[in-house]
Amino acid sequence: MPSTLWRRVILAVLMLAPFAWISYAAVTQQLGADPAKTIVLFTGEWTIYSLFFTLSVSPLVRFLKWRWLMPHRRMLGLFALFYALCHLLSYMVFILGLDMSRFLSELAKRPYITAGAPAILILIALGVTSTQGMMRRLGKNWQRLHKLVYVALFLGWIHVLWQVRSSYFDAVLYGVITALLLGIRLYWTAKKRRKRGKKPLSNC
């Protein structure tokens, strides 16, 4: 089996391990007094973690020369979508009992849900357009669309920040990592524009 395939399998197993653990803990009733809340928080955390992993690929490739990671970036992004959908579904099923009217009410009155909902919509759009066929169809617009992953990450951080009630440690830590990843991307974009703006000196 080629090394790339082995790495893909190993990464997939590692990314599925949290889901397997929370599923096992739920079945064996090891999630404490409020298992529904535990599941919702756990899947939300792993949505953020998966986004961090995905957006760390390019910096790791550029700074540490870990080029073997690049072929797996799409898969990591799809796992971010997977955990985001698990987060949404667990909230809808276990907290709201699939009551859509209640969801709309919560969406209107709770700012952290208002921030989280568009983040999930962005991840869905990116997941749907992640195929080679969609890359060819969208052309240059594909890259523009997929830069929205940074918007999704920022909204995800806002989603965490606005629902913190006691300790802000996680929110601050997530904010630092988010700012670092966004800062790197903005620096690269600015550097690329400066290079484009430089014109070669004409011969005198």
Summary of the structure (lengths in Angstrom):
residues: 204
radius of gyration: 19.6
end to end distance: 59.3
largest distance: 80.2
contacts: 537
relative contact order: 0.09
helix: 82%
strand: 0%
